[in-house]
Amino acid sequence: MRPSLWLVALGASALGAPRREYDHQNDTYAPRFREFVAAADARVGLTPFFSPDTSADASASLVREARESVDVFAPAVESWSGCGATKSGCAGCAPDRVRANEAFVLFRELLNAAHRGVRVRLLTNRFDSVRECAGAVSVLSYFAENFDVRTYTSTTFMHAKAMIVDNNVTAISSVNWSKSSYLENREAGVVARSKSVAEFAGEVFEYDWSVAEVWRMPANDGISEDEIQRMKSSEWLEPFPIPSRNISAPHYSPKKLRETWCKGAAVKVSVSPDAGAATMLEAMNASATLDIYTYQITDDFFASRLLKLADAGVIVRIVLSRAIFSDVDRKLSASLVDKMRENEKIVFRSSPRYYRYAHLKIMIVDRGREGERVVLATGNLSPSDLPLPVRPFLPLHKGGASINRDFEIVMHDANIVEQFQNLFDGDMAYTSPYRRPSKF
């Protein structure tokens, strides 16, 4: 248990705290998904991708190659062209403007896929504070006029970032559907080519989809029937060129990333809140070295595990984001890291300043030794992303804790470890001594 954070969450709920704007869980969630390990005789192809270097290309390429289906977990859907900004309490742009100008890297790719016969399904969160202006439409509602969109209700919040293509390819990453996540942050992900991995991720998707709520464009008297029909047009849309980020300061840029084929038993996948914490605890149990590159640490329990590893002689290096957007998370992480630094056995650094946020979540364990591995997650070291103990999870507004849906993947392969280690070491050269994070 993590006394401080869990008592805060439980105490707030017991006092009858109102629902958060994104919380639409009504029923107790009973964990049901065990850790998945691919068959020993199977083959899994793994290709890393990183923001701001290759994430956009990797995502667009996956949608383009789809022939049957694209199922997506995305926490939020943002406009890259100013059509998500709230104006006088509402958001959106005229439908024709969205169609002509929306620059979100997957906007046109997903519409084109849907209109060439691919079944596209998007699972995201609903934010009650967001409404659309008269005569305006959001990117989310535009999507809903062209393919199936549902909003998450399984637990408090859907934090996973994953895509399943043709029930054969799965991308798991830290990348949100925001311009900063693709083009300004340091993020990390991996494409896994494996039918069995896709089937496992698909089982999770199908369950969450089955209890999700259908999203439809809100009734809007300011949008004409002709505009709605143009929104549904099957005319092919030329994708906009993917913007590039030019960093003028000295920096590390990953070399061409290569696909690695490994034995199935080398790959484990789990989902939170079901088995994620157990997977992470086992995977981070290093014997010699542990390198962590992540957004924040807000979990007392995992912090204590890291300190125990350092006390046992494991060399632990941690790079944390120089900025954390959430005021609550920023204060929690800063306070916890201050306590961890008193140990003086863990090396802490702040991420390079030319990234808006270091939002990735990776661990590199025992590099160059037997059992070396990379752990990549969609969630942070936090009680909401990796809850313990695992039990039936009540809705937050009914006395439960705040619980997220996340994915974790563990990869035991020297070539994959090398590519992630190169990223860690390359960025480490441009880090600065740790300091408490700012908001931006």
N, C-alpha and C positions, 0 to 999 in steps of 0.2 A: 504493500500500500504506500501511497505518497501522502502523508498526513496533511501537509499544508495546503496543497492544491486541491486535493479531494474534499477536504473539509470546507474549503471556500465554495466549491461547486455544489456540494450537497446542502450546505447551509443556505445558500441562496435559493435553491429549489424548495427547501423545506419551508421557507418564508413565503412561498407562493410567487416567486419571480415570474413576470410575464414572459410569454414566448419571445424568443429572438426572431428577427424578421425572416431568417432563413430556416427556422426550425418548424418542420411540418410532420414530425414523427408523432403518430397517435397511439401506436401499439408497441408493446414490449418487443425488443429485438432479441431473438434467441440465436446465439452463435451457431453456425451450421457448416462452415467451410474449414476443413483441415488444411494444413500445409500440403502443397502439391509438389511431388518430385517426379520428373519425367522418367520414363522407362529407361533402364540401363542400356538397352540395345537401340534406343532411338537416337536421332541426331537433331541437334538444335543449332540453328544459325543465329549468331548474335552480332549486332552492329551498333556500337555506341553512337549517340549524337549529342551535341552540346550547343547551348545558346551562349553568345550570339552568333556562333559560327555556322552550324549545320541543322539546327532544329527545324527551321522553317522549310528547308528543302526536304528534310526527312518526312515531315508531316504531309506536305503537299504530294510527294511521290507516293506515299502509301494510299492516299485517296485516289490518285490517278490510276494506280494499278488495280483497284478494286473492280471486280466483275460481278459479284453477287451481293455482298453486304459490307456495310461499315457501321459498327456500333461504337459509340463514343461516350466515355465518362469525361465531363468537363465541368468544373465547379461553377464557372460563370461564362457568359458570352458577352464580349465587349466589342464595341465599334472601334475601328482604327481611324475613322474619318469624321469624328465629332458628332456621331449620331447616338452616342450613349450618354453624352453629357447632360446632366439635369439642368433644365431651364425652368425657373418658376415652379419647381416641384414636379416637373414631368420631363420626359426624355423622348428621343427618336427624331427621325427626319421624314420628309415626304417619301413615299414608296419609290417613286421614280429616281429620286436622288440616291437612295440607298442602293438601288440596282446599278446605277451608273457609276457611283463613286466609292462604294464601300471597299476598303483596301485590306481588310482582315485577310490574312494569307489563305485561309480555308473557305472564305465566303463563296467565291465562284467555283472552287474545286468541289465543294459539297453539293452545290446546286447542279453543277454539270453531272456529277455522279448520279444524283437522284433522277435526273431527266434522261440518262442513258440506261435506266432500268435497274440501277443498284438500289437495294433496300438500305436506306440511311435511317438510323435511329440515334437520337441525341438524348442523353440523360444528364440533367443539370440541376442546379438549385433554383428555387423560387425566392426572390427577395421582395417582401411585401411592400417595402418603401418605394419601389420603383413602379411608376405608371407612365403610360405613353400619352404624349400631348395630342390634342385634337388634330386630325389630319396627318399624324406622324406614326411611324412604325419603328420598332426596335429591330436589331439584327435577329434576335431570338424569335420574334413574331414573324419576321420575314421567312426564316427557316421553317417555322411551323406551317406556313402556307404551302410548303414544297415537300416536306418529309415529316416523319413522326418525331415529336418532341414531348418528353415527359419530365416532370420535376420530382426530385428525390424525396422519399419519406421513410426509408428503412431505419435510419438513425438520425441524430441531430443535423449532420451536415455531410454532404458528399464532397470529399477532398481529393479523391482519386483523379489522376490525369492519365487516361489510357485509351487506346483505340484498338479495336479488333477488326481485322479485314479478312473477308472471305472465310472466316472460321479457320484460318491457317496462319495468320501473322498477327502479332500483338506488340504494340508499342506501350511502354510504361515509362513515365518520366515525371519530372517536377514542373513541366512547362504548362502554364496556364494559357488561356486564349487571349492574352493581352499583348499589346505591342511591346511593352517593356519586357515581358517574359521571353518573347522570341528574339528581340533585337537589342535589349539593353542590359539584361541580367546575365549572370552566369547560372546556367541551368544544365541538367544532365538527364539523359534517358537512354533507353536501349530498345532496339527492334529485335524481337525474338521470332524467328521463323520455325514454328513447330505447331503441328495440329493439336497435340495434346495440351500444350500451354494455352493455346487459343481456346480450346474447349473448356479448360478450367476457368479462365477469365470470362468466357461466355456464360458459364453457369452462374457466376456472380452477377453478371449483367442481367441475365434472364430473371433471376430472383428480384433484384432491385427494380427492374422494369415492371414486373408483375404487380408490385405494390405502389408504384409511382403514380402520380397524377398527370393526366393529359393536359398539355399546354396548348392553348389556342390563342390566336390573336384576339385581344379584347375588342368588344364591340366599339366601333369608332365611327361616329356619324360624319367625321371629316374626311373619310376615305371612300372614294366612289367605287362602284362595282367594276368600272373599267380599270381603275388602278389595281384592284385585287386580281383581276384577270391578267394584267401585265406582270404582277408579282409571280404568278403561276406559270408564266411563259416557259416553254421548254427550249427556247432558243439558246444555243451554246454561247457561253460568255467567255471571252478571251481572258485568262488569268492575268492579273497585273504582275509585272516583274517583282520579284521578292527584294525588298530593300536590303541594303547591306549596311553594316555598322563600321564606320571608319574610326578606329581608335588611334589618335595621334601619339599618345604616350607609348613608350616601350611596353610590350605586353607579350603574353604567350598566346599563340594561335595554334590549335591542334593541327597536326599534319593530316593528310587524307586518312580518314578512318576506314578500317577494313573489316569485312565480315569474317567472323571466326566460327567454324563448325566444331562443336564439341559433343561429347557423349551426353545423353539425356540425363544421366544421374548427376551431372555436374550442375544442373539448374534446379533451383527450388523457387517456388512462388507461393506467397501467402497473401492473405487479405486481412485487414483490420476492420472491426475490432475482434475478429474471430481468432486468428492464430498469429497475427503480426508481431505481438510483443514476444512470444515464445521464439519465433524465427529470429528476431533481432538479437535477443539475449544469447541464443546459441551461436549465431554468426559472429558476434562481436567478441567472443571469448578468445582473445588473441594470446599467443604464447610469446611473441617477440615484439611485433610492431603493430600499431593501429593508427592509421591516418583518417581523420574525419574532416569532411568539407561540407558544411551545412549552414542553414539559415539561422537557427537558434536552438538553444537547449533550455527547456522549461520544466523538465521532469526530474524531480529529486531522486527517484529510484534509479534511473539510468545514469544520472550524474554520479551517484554513489558507486555504481558498477565501474564506471570509468576510473574513478579514484582508486578503487581496489586493484584494478589492472595495473595502474601506474605504481602503486605501492608494491606490487608483486614483481616489478622490474620490467614491465612492458613499456616500450617507448611509445608514448601517446602524443600525437600532434593534432591540434584542432584549429581549423580555419573557420571563423564565423563571419557572417555578413556584417559589413561595417554599418549597415542601416537595417532597421526593422520597422515596418510601417505601423503595425498595431501598437498603440500606446500600452495596452495591458501586457502583450507579449514582450515588448521591449523592456519594460520594467522587470518582469519576471526573469527573463533571460539574463539581464545585466546583474541582477541580484544573485542569481544562482551561480553564474560564472565567477563573480567576485569571491564567493565562498570556495569554489573549486580552485581558484588561483592561490588561495592560502596554502594549499598543499605543496606548491612550487615544483611538482614533478611532471606536470603536463605543460607542454608548449602551446600557448594560445596566440593566434595571430588574427588580425582583421583583414578582410578580403581587399583586393585591389580596388582603388577608388574609382576606376573608370567603369566599374559595373554599378548600376543603380542598386541592385540587391544581389547578393550571392544566395540564390534561392534553391540551389540544388541540395540533395540529401544523399551523400555517398559515404561509404566506409571502405577502406582498403585494409585488409587484414593479413598480416604475416607475409608480406611481399617477398617473393623469392624463396619461400620455404614450403615444406610440405603442407598442403591444405590451404594455400593462399587463395584468397577470394575477394570479390567485390560485392558489397551490399548496396543496392540502389532502392530508394523508397520514394513514394509520393508524399509521405508525411514526415513530420519532424519528430525529434525526441521530446514528445509532449504527452501528457496524460490523455488528451483527447484523441491523439493519433495512435497511441500504443497503450490502451488501457489495461490495467491489471487490478484485481483479478478478473479473469474472463468469466462472465456470468450472464444471465439474462439482463439486458440493458433497458431499464425503464425510460420513457420519454423524459427529457429534461424538465419540462413543465409539470411533470407528475412526480417529481422527487428524485429523478435520475441524474446522471452526470452528462456533460457535453461529450458526445461520442461521434467520431468521424469515420467515414469509409475511406480506406487507403489500401494501396498495394505495396508489396515488398518483393524484390527478386534478388536471390543470392546466386552468384556465378563463380564456380570453381574452375577457372581456366586461366592459364598463364598469359595467353595473348590478350585476353580481355583485361586482366589485372594490369598488364603493362600499359594499355591505352588509358586506363583511368589513373594509373600512377603518374603517367606523363602529364596528364592534366593537373593533378594535384601539385606535382613538383614544379611544373611550368608556372602556375599561378602563385605558388608559394614564394617564388623568387621576387614577386612584385607586391607581396603583402606588407603590412606595417605592424609594428608592435600593437598588441591588443589594446583597444580602448572601448569604453562603453558605446554601444551603437546609438546613432542618431536616427531620426525619423526618415530622412531622405538622404 
